[in-house]
Amino acid sequence: EVQLVESGGGSVQTGGALSLSCAASGYTSNTYCVIWFRQAPGKGREGIAHISSINRTDYAHSVKGRFTISQDNAKNTVYLQMNSLKPEDTGMYYCAAASGAYCPSTNPAFSNPEWFHYWGRGTQVTVSS
């Protein structure tokens, strides 16, 4: 059974930085797309960054240039470095995974959460002004 566990959330002030981790276990394949979704209070889940098994990365416009997604295959861990944080970045951050060599969309903002079979429980990020 694939399990994903997020960590690294917290509270920061505007302009601060946080680094999230998504540790995976139980992978049955060598190829996965891992995506970070976030969900602000009262809103749906928004895909913000994804990385494919061949290390292709894509970002939503809202985070491009501020966030960086990366992975350590030896540790089965995907990271999300978040810099220049803004209050609108506040929300619950989830990592999710789908099997396959490529991510299902070239823009994570257009990714349907239903495309991803494996989910973590989320980690809260709060950015205060």
Contacts in CASP RR format, 6 or more apart in sequence:
PFRMAT RR
TARGET T0000
AUTHOR 0000-0000-0000
METHOD contacts of the structure
MODEL  1
EVQLVESGGGSVQTGGALSLSCAASGYTSNTYCVIWFRQAPGKGREGIAH
ISSINRTDYAHSVKGRFTISQDNAKNTVYLQMNSLKPEDTGMYYCAAASG
AYCPSTNPAFSNPEWFHYWGRGTQVTVSS
1 26 0 8 1.000
2 24 0 8 1.000
2 25 0 8 1.000
2 26 0 8 1.000
2 27 0 8 1.000
2 28 0 8 1.000
2 97 0 8 1.000
2 117 0 8 1.000
2 118 0 8 1.000
3 24 0 8 1.000
3 25 0 8 1.000
3 26 0 8 1.000
3 118 0 8 1.000
3 120 0 8 1.000
4 22 0 8 1.000
4 23 0 8 1.000
4 24 0 8 1.000
4 95 0 8 1.000
4 96 0 8 1.000
4 97 0 8 1.000
4 118 0 8 1.000
4 119 0 8 1.000
4 120 0 8 1.000
5 22 0 8 1.000
5 23 0 8 1.000
5 24 0 8 1.000
5 120 0 8 1.000
5 121 0 8 1.000
6 20 0 8 1.000
6 21 0 8 1.000
6 22 0 8 1.000
6 93 0 8 1.000
6 94 0 8 1.000
6 95 0 8 1.000
6 120 0 8 1.000
6 121 0 8 1.000
6 122 0 8 1.000
6 123 0 8 1.000
7 20 0 8 1.000
7 21 0 8 1.000
7 23 0 8 1.000
7 123 0 8 1.000
8 18 0 8 1.000
8 19 0 8 1.000
8 20 0 8 1.000
8 21 0 8 1.000
8 123 0 8 1.000
9 18 0 8 1.000
9 20 0 8 1.000
9 93 0 8 1.000
9 123 0 8 1.000
9 124 0 8 1.000
9 125 0 8 1.000
10 18 0 8 1.000
10 123 0 8 1.000
10 124 0 8 1.000
10 125 0 8 1.000
10 126 0 8 1.000
11 126 0 8 1.000
11 127 0 8 1.000
11 128 0 8 1.000
12 18 0 8 1.000
12 85 0 8 1.000
12 125 0 8 1.000
12 126 0 8 1.000
12 127 0 8 1.000
12 128 0 8 1.000
13 127 0 8 1.000
13 128 0 8 1.000
13 129 0 8 1.000
14 85 0 8 1.000
14 86 0 8 1.000
14 87 0 8 1.000
14 127 0 8 1.000
14 128 0 8 1.000
14 129 0 8 1.000
15 83 0 8 1.000
15 84 0 8 1.000
15 85 0 8 1.000
15 86 0 8 1.000
15 127 0 8 1.000
16 83 0 8 1.000
16 84 0 8 1.000
16 85 0 8 1.000
16 127 0 8 1.000
17 81 0 8 1.000
17 82 0 8 1.000
17 83 0 8 1.000
17 84 0 8 1.000
17 85 0 8 1.000
18 82 0 8 1.000
18 85 0 8 1.000
18 125 0 8 1.000
19 79 0 8 1.000
19 80 0 8 1.000
19 81 0 8 1.000
19 82 0 8 1.000
20 36 0 8 1.000
20 79 0 8 1.000
20 80 0 8 1.000
20 82 0 8 1.000
20 93 0 8 1.000
20 95 0 8 1.000
20 123 0 8 1.000
20 125 0 8 1.000
21 77 0 8 1.000
21 78 0 8 1.000
21 79 0 8 1.000
21 80 0 8 1.000
22 34 0 8 1.000
22 36 0 8 1.000
22 77 0 8 1.000
22 78 0 8 1.000
22 79 0 8 1.000
22 80 0 8 1.000
22 95 0 8 1.000
22 120 0 8 1.000
23 75 0 8 1.000
23 76 0 8 1.000
23 77 0 8 1.000
24 32 0 8 1.000
24 34 0 8 1.000
24 76 0 8 1.000
24 77 0 8 1.000
24 78 0 8 1.000
24 97 0 8 1.000
24 118 0 8 1.000
25 76 0 8 1.000
27 76 0 8 1.000
28 99 0 8 1.000
29 99 0 8 1.000
29 100 0 8 1.000
30 53 0 8 1.000
31 53 0 8 1.000
31 99 0 8 1.000
31 100 0 8 1.000
31 101 0 8 1.000
32 53 0 8 1.000
32 97 0 8 1.000
32 98 0 8 1.000
32 99 0 8 1.000
32 100 0 8 1.000
33 50 0 8 1.000
33 51 0 8 1.000
33 52 0 8 1.000
33 53 0 8 1.000
33 97 0 8 1.000
33 98 0 8 1.000
33 99 0 8 1.000
33 100 0 8 1.000
33 102 0 8 1.000
33 103 0 8 1.000
33 104 0 8 1.000
33 116 0 8 1.000
34 50 0 8 1.000
34 51 0 8 1.000
34 71 0 8 1.000
34 78 0 8 1.000
34 95 0 8 1.000
34 96 0 8 1.000
34 97 0 8 1.000
35 47 0 8 1.000
35 49 0 8 1.000
35 50 0 8 1.000
35 51 0 8 1.000
35 95 0 8 1.000
35 96 0 8 1.000
35 97 0 8 1.000
35 98 0 8 1.000
35 103 0 8 1.000
35 108 0 8 1.000
35 111 0 8 1.000
35 116 0 8 1.000
36 47 0 8 1.000
36 48 0 8 1.000
36 49 0 8 1.000
36 50 0 8 1.000
36 69 0 8 1.000
36 78 0 8 1.000
36 80 0 8 1.000
36 93 0 8 1.000
36 94 0 8 1.000
36 95 0 8 1.000
36 96 0 8 1.000
36 108 0 8 1.000
37 45 0 8 1.000
37 46 0 8 1.000
37 47 0 8 1.000
37 48 0 8 1.000
37 93 0 8 1.000
37 94 0 8 1.000
37 95 0 8 1.000
37 96 0 8 1.000
37 111 0 8 1.000
37 113 0 8 1.000
38 45 0 8 1.000
38 46 0 8 1.000
38 47 0 8 1.000
38 48 0 8 1.000
38 89 0 8 1.000
38 91 0 8 1.000
38 92 0 8 1.000
38 93 0 8 1.000
38 94 0 8 1.000
38 125 0 8 1.000
39 45 0 8 1.000
39 46 0 8 1.000
39 91 0 8 1.000
39 92 0 8 1.000
39 94 0 8 1.000
40 46 0 8 1.000
40 88 0 8 1.000
40 90 0 8 1.000
40 91 0 8 1.000
41 90 0 8 1.000
41 91 0 8 1.000
45 94 0 8 1.000
45 113 0 8 1.000
46 60 0 8 1.000
46 62 0 8 1.000
46 109 0 8 1.000
47 60 0 8 1.000
47 108 0 8 1.000
47 109 0 8 1.000
47 111 0 8 1.000
48 59 0 8 1.000
48 60 0 8 1.000
48 62 0 8 1.000
48 63 0 8 1.000
48 67 0 8 1.000
48 108 0 8 1.000
48 109 0 8 1.000
49 57 0 8 1.000
49 58 0 8 1.000
49 59 0 8 1.000
49 60 0 8 1.000
49 63 0 8 1.000
49 67 0 8 1.000
49 69 0 8 1.000
49 80 0 8 1.000
49 108 0 8 1.000
50 57 0 8 1.000
50 58 0 8 1.000
50 69 0 8 1.000
50 103 0 8 1.000
50 108 0 8 1.000
50 111 0 8 1.000
51 57 0 8 1.000
51 69 0 8 1.000
51 70 0 8 1.000
51 71 0 8 1.000
51 78 0 8 1.000
51 103 0 8 1.000
52 101 0 8 1.000
52 102 0 8 1.000
52 103 0 8 1.000
53 100 0 8 1.000
53 101 0 8 1.000
53 102 0 8 1.000
54 101 0 8 1.000
54 102 0 8 1.000
55 71 0 8 1.000
56 102 0 8 1.000
56 103 0 8 1.000
57 68 0 8 1.000
57 69 0 8 1.000
57 70 0 8 1.000
58 103 0 8 1.000
58 106 0 8 1.000
58 107 0 8 1.000
58 108 0 8 1.000
59 65 0 8 1.000
59 67 0 8 1.000
59 69 0 8 1.000
59 108 0 8 1.000
60 107 0 8 1.000
60 108 0 8 1.000
60 109 0 8 1.000
61 109 0 8 1.000
62 88 0 8 1.000
62 109 0 8 1.000
63 82 0 8 1.000
63 89 0 8 1.000
66 82 0 8 1.000
66 83 0 8 1.000
66 84 0 8 1.000
66 85 0 8 1.000
67 80 0 8 1.000
67 81 0 8 1.000
67 82 0 8 1.000
67 83 0 8 1.000
68 80 0 8 1.000
68 81 0 8 1.000
68 83 0 8 1.000
69 78 0 8 1.000
69 79 0 8 1.000
69 80 0 8 1.000
69 81 0 8 1.000
70 78 0 8 1.000
70 79 0 8 1.000
70 81 0 8 1.000
71 77 0 8 1.000
71 78 0 8 1.000
71 79 0 8 1.000
72 79 0 8 1.000
78 95 0 8 1.000
80 93 0 8 1.000
80 95 0 8 1.000
82 89 0 8 1.000
82 125 0 8 1.000
85 125 0 8 1.000
85 127 0 8 1.000
86 127 0 8 1.000
87 127 0 8 1.000
87 128 0 8 1.000
87 129 0 8 1.000
88 127 0 8 1.000
89 125 0 8 1.000
89 127 0 8 1.000
90 125 0 8 1.000
90 126 0 8 1.000
90 127 0 8 1.000
91 124 0 8 1.000
91 125 0 8 1.000
91 126 0 8 1.000
92 122 0 8 1.000
92 123 0 8 1.000
92 124 0 8 1.000
92 125 0 8 1.000
93 122 0 8 1.000
93 123 0 8 1.000
93 124 0 8 1.000
93 125 0 8 1.000
94 119 0 8 1.000
94 120 0 8 1.000
94 121 0 8 1.000
94 122 0 8 1.000
95 119 0 8 1.000
95 120 0 8 1.000
95 122 0 8 1.000
96 113 0 8 1.000
96 116 0 8 1.000
96 118 0 8 1.000
96 119 0 8 1.000
96 120 0 8 1.000
97 116 0 8 1.000
97 117 0 8 1.000
97 118 0 8 1.000
98 104 0 8 1.000
98 115 0 8 1.000
98 116 0 8 1.000
98 117 0 8 1.000
98 118 0 8 1.000
99 117 0 8 1.000
103 111 0 8 1.000
104 111 0 8 1.000
104 112 0 8 1.000
104 115 0 8 1.000
105 111 0 8 1.000
END
